[in-house]
Amino acid sequence: MDLKTYISDTQRRADLAAVVGTIPDYLYQIATHRRKASPRLAIDIEAATTRLGPERVSKESLRPDIWGDPAREAA
């Protein structure tokens, strides 16, 4: 799942921000490609979304420049 879809619910966005130690607006900026997640934040988001429910936002989807593009790897 991509981050924009994951945080489309504002309560879910606030919960994720609290868990990873940032603010909801910053997550929105990452989700809309206005900013890039740091490698550490990408790892933290992946871990938090794995713990918080069945849908996971992968670090690869957040930083394909570091870990590769998951869509291209699947093809």
Backbone hydrogen bonds, N-H to C=O, Kabsch-Sander energy under -0.5 kcal/mol:
donor,donor_aa,acceptor,acceptor_aa,energy
6,Y,2,D,-2.2
7,I,3,L,-2.6
8,S,5,T,-1.3
9,D,6,Y,-0.5
10,T,8,S,-0.6
13,R,9,D,-2.2
14,A,10,T,-2.3
15,D,11,Q,-2.6
16,L,12,R,-2.5
17,A,13,R,-2.5
18,A,14,A,-2.2
19,V,15,D,-2.0
20,V,16,L,-2.5
21,G,17,A,-1.0
22,T,17,A,-2.5
26,Y,23,I,-0.6
27,L,23,I,-1.6
28,Y,24,P,-2.0
29,Q,25,D,-2.1
30,I,26,Y,-2.0
31,A,27,L,-2.7
32,T,28,Y,-2.0
33,H,30,I,-1.5
34,R,29,Q,-2.6
35,R,29,Q,-1.5
42,A,38,S,-2.7
43,I,39,P,-2.1
44,D,40,R,-2.4
45,I,41,L,-2.8
46,E,42,A,-2.2
47,A,43,I,-2.4
48,A,44,D,-2.7
49,T,45,I,-2.8
50,T,46,E,-1.7
51,R,47,A,-2.0
52,L,48,A,-2.6
53,G,49,T,-0.8
58,S,56,R,-0.6
62,L,58,S,-1.1
63,R,59,K,-2.4
66,I,63,R,-1.8
67,W,63,R,-2.3
68,G,64,P,-1.5
73,E,69,D,-2.2
74,A,70,P,-1.5
75,A,71,A,-0.9
